Amino acid sequence: MTFHVIVGRGATATKTALLLAEDGERVRMISRSGGGPDHPLVERVAADATDTDRLTELAEGADTLFTTAAPAYHTWPRQFPVLSASLLAAVRRTGAAYVMLGNLYAYGPVDGPITPDFPLAATGPKGRARARVWEEAAASGVKVTEVRAAQFYGAGAFSVFSLMVQRNVLEGRLALVPQELDVPHSYTAIGDAARTLVAASRNEQAYGRAWHAPTSTLSVRELAGRLARLAGAPEPRLEELTERDLTLLALTEPFWAELHEVITKPGHPFVVDYSETEKVLGVGATPVDDVLRTVTGPAAA
C-alpha cells in the first residue's frame, strides 16, 4: 500500500490526507497537537517536525512527504529556516519525494499575471524566508516540487478575507480590510490547493519546479457581495484599512505589523496564472459560488 506523510494539520493538510485516503492510500499526519481527520487510513501523530531524528523515524518508508506547515506568522524569518532544514534533512535520509505547499510572497511586488517562472524577487523578510525555503530545496538534489497558493477562501481558510471580511459580512457588520476594495485579486480554495498537491505528487513532470494552485480572480468587494447574496445577508459594508491604521493596530498585536510587507502596490491587480497547472496536472478552479456555499450554511440552499 502506498504510504505518505503529511506535516501539518490545517485545512489543506486535512483535505490532502482525505483525498489520498479515499484513494486507498495510507497517510500519517504529523503535528504538534496530533490533530487530523478521522479516517481508517489516516494515522495522527503528535510530534515536533523540527526534531529531525523523530521526523525521520516517522517518515521512514514513505513514498511522499508533504508539508503544509508554517510557523506563527510573525516568526517566519526566524522559524521557517529551522522547520525547512529539518524537513529537508528527513527527505534526504528517507528518499521520499518532497511536495511543499508555498504561497506567493516570494515573488514580491509584481506587474501582470504571475506565472511560476517569475523571479523570486521579494525583499521583505517573510517573502525572502519563503523564497529561501524553495531555493534550498530545489538546489538540494532531492525530488521536490512546490505548489504555490494565493490567499485562501472558503471553508477552513485562514486568511485576510476569512478573518476580516467573511464573518462581518455574514453578520451584517462593517468589515475593515487591509486591501484595496475594487482591485482584482486572486484567491485559492482549500480543496483546489489540496487537489494540486496530490496531482503534483503523482506526476513525474511536476518535480524540479513550482506550480500555481488554481485561483479565481475578483475584487474584495465583488467577493464579499457574492458571499452576502448567497447567504441572504445585507449588502456588505467595507472600508479599507490605511497604512496608518495598521501601524496603530501593530501596537496591540504583532500580526498587524506583518501586513505592511504583503500589501499589493496601489492600483495594481494581483493576478495568478495557473494555466500550466490546468494543462499538465489537470486541476482547475472550483466555481466561486460553490466555494462560498461552504461557509454560508443553510441560508444558501
N, C-alpha and C positions, 0 to 999 in steps of 0.2 A: 504494500500500500504506500502511495506517495505520502511523504511527510514534510510539513512546513512548520517553521517557527515564525511567529509574529511578535515583534517587540512593540508594545503599546496596548492600550485598552480603550481608546476613544471610539467615536462613532465610525471612523473609517476603518480602524483595526477590526472592530466588531463585524462590520459588513463584509470586509475581506475574508475574515475567518468563516463566516456563514456561507459565502459563495464557494469557497474551497470545500467545506464540509458537505454542502449539498451536492457536490460532485463526487462524494465518496472519498475525499482525501483527508488525511489526519492532520490536525492542527494543534500546535502547542502555543498558547498565548502567554507572554511574559510581561509582567508589570509589577510595580512595587506593591500594588494593592491586591494583585491576583484576580482582578476582575475580568469579565468577558461574558459572552453569550452562553446560554445553557443548551448544549448540543452534545449528543453522544460521541461525536468525533472531535470535539474541541476540549482540550485539556487546559486548565487555567493554573498558572504557576506564579506565586509571589516571589519575585527576585529583583535585585537591582542590576540593571543592564550595564552599569559602569563597573561591576565586578566581573572582569573579563574571564577569569577562570570558571566562575559559576555559569556565566553566559555560554561559554564554550561547551561546558558539560551538557547544558540543556539543548544546545543546537547540534550536538553530535548526531550524525546520521540524517540530518535534514537535507532535503533537496533544495530548499529555498529558505533564506532568511529575509523576511520583510521587516522593514522598520517604518512605523508611523509615529514614533515617539519624538517628543521635543521637551526641553526643559521649560521652566517658567519663562514667560515672555521677556521679562526684563533681565534675565540672566543668560540669554543666548550667547553673547560674546565670551563669557567665562565657561559656561557649562556645555555648550554644543561640542567644542573640541574634545572634551573628556568623554562624552557619550559616543561620539562618532568614532573616536580612536578605539574604544572598546568593541563596538560593533564590527569595525573593520578587522580587528585582530581576531575576533571569533570566526569571521568568514574565512580569513586566511587559514586558520587552524583546521577548520572543518571541511573546507572546499565547497561549501554551499553557494549557490547562486545568490546574489545580493540585489534586492529590489527595494529602493528607497522612495519614500513619499517626501517630496520637497514642495516648495512654493515658488513664487515669482520675485521675491525680494532681491535675489542675487543679480537680476538684470539692472536694477537701479532705475532712475527716470528714463523713459524711452518715448519715442515717437513712432506712430504707426503700429499695425498689428504685430504682436510679438510672436516670433517663431522660435523653436527650441535651439536654433543655431545662433541666436543673438548672443553677443559677447556678455559675459558676466561682469558688468561694469559698475556694480554698486560701490559706493564709497562709505555708506553708513555702516555702523558696527553690526547690526542684525543682517543686513544684506551680505556683507563680507563673510560673516560667520556661515551663512547658508552656502555661499559660493565655495568656501574652503572645504566644506563637507563633501560637496560633489567633486571638486578638483582633486582632492586627496584620494577619494575612492576611485575615480577614473584613472588616476596615474598609478594605482597600486598593483595592477595586473590581475585583479580578481574579476570574475564575471559579474558585471554590475550594470544596472540601469536605474534611472530616476524618473519618476512621474511627478510633474510639477502642476499643482492645483492652484486655481485662483481662489478668491475669497469664497468660503463655503456659505451655502444657504440651504434651507430645508431642515427636515427633522434631524436632530443630532448635531447640527452645525454650531460651532463656537467661533463667532466672528463679529465684526463690527455690525453687520446687518442683523444677525440673530440676537445680539446682546442689546443693541441700542435702538433698533428700529422695530423689529418684529413684535416684541411684546407690547410696546407702546401703541403700535398700530392696531393690534388686536384688541387692546383695551381702550381705544379711542383717546389716547393721551398724546401730548406733544412729544415728538422724537427729535432729539438733538444729535446731529450726525457730523462726524469729523471727515466729511467727504462732500465734494460738490454735488448738488442735488440733481442737476439736469445734464450732467456729462456722462456719456456711455461708459459702462464699467462691466468687466466680465466676472461671472460668478460660476462656481462649480458645485454641483450636487454631490453629497457624500457618496451616494450609490455609484455615480459615474466615476469618481476617483477610485473607488474600490474595484469596479469592473476593469478599469485601465491597469491597475496594479496586477490583477490576476492575468489579464490578457498579455501584458508585457512579460510576466514571469514565464509564460508558456510559448513565447515566440523568440526564436534564436536571433531574429533580425533586431529585436529590441535592445539587446545588450551592447554596451560600449557607448551609449548615447542617452540623451534625455528625451522625454515625451511630454506633451501637454495633455492634462486631463481635459475632457470636453467641457465647454463653457456655454453659457447663454449671456448675451451682452445687452444690457439696458441700463437706464439711469436708476439711481436710488428712488427717485420719485415714481418712475414707472413701475419698478418692482414693488414698492410699498403700495401703490394704487391697485395693482393686481391682487396682492395679498388681501387688502381690505375688501375688495369686491367679492373674492371667493369666500371670505369669512362673514360677509354681511355686516362689516364694520363701517363706521363713518369714514368719509374722505380723510386720508391721512393729513396730519398737521406736522410739517417738517421744518426744521431750521438748521442751518449749517453752523457747526462749532468753528470758531476762528482760532488762529494760532495763539492769540492772547488767552482765549478760553482754555485751551489745552495747557498753556503754561500755568495758569491758576489752578486748574484741576490737578496738575502734577504735584502740587504742594501737599495734596491729600493722599495720593496713591501713585506709585511709580509707573503703573501701566500707562497712564495718560502721557507721560513724557516720551514714552516709546513710540507714540503715534506720529510724532513730528517727522520721523525718518521716512515713514511709508505713505505719507500723503502725496498723491499724484500732483504733477505740475498743474497750476491753474489753467483751466480751459482745455486740457489735453485729455482725450479719451484714453482709457486703459483697456485695450482690446487684445485678446489672446487668439492666435491662430492655432487650431488643433486639427487642421485638415489631414496632416500625416497620421495622426492617431486614428482617425476615422478610416483612412485608406489602408493603412498597414495592419493596425491592430483590430479594426472592425468595431470600434466603440464610438458611439455618438452621444449627443447630449439628450437627456430626458427633457421633454417639454416643460417649460417653466411652470405652467399651471399644475401639472402633475406633481412637481416638486413642492410647490406651495401648499397643495392639498394635504401634504403630510403633516402640516403644522396648523391647519385651520380647524380641524376637528369636525364634529357633526354638522356644523353650520355650512360646510362646503358641499354637503350632499345635494 
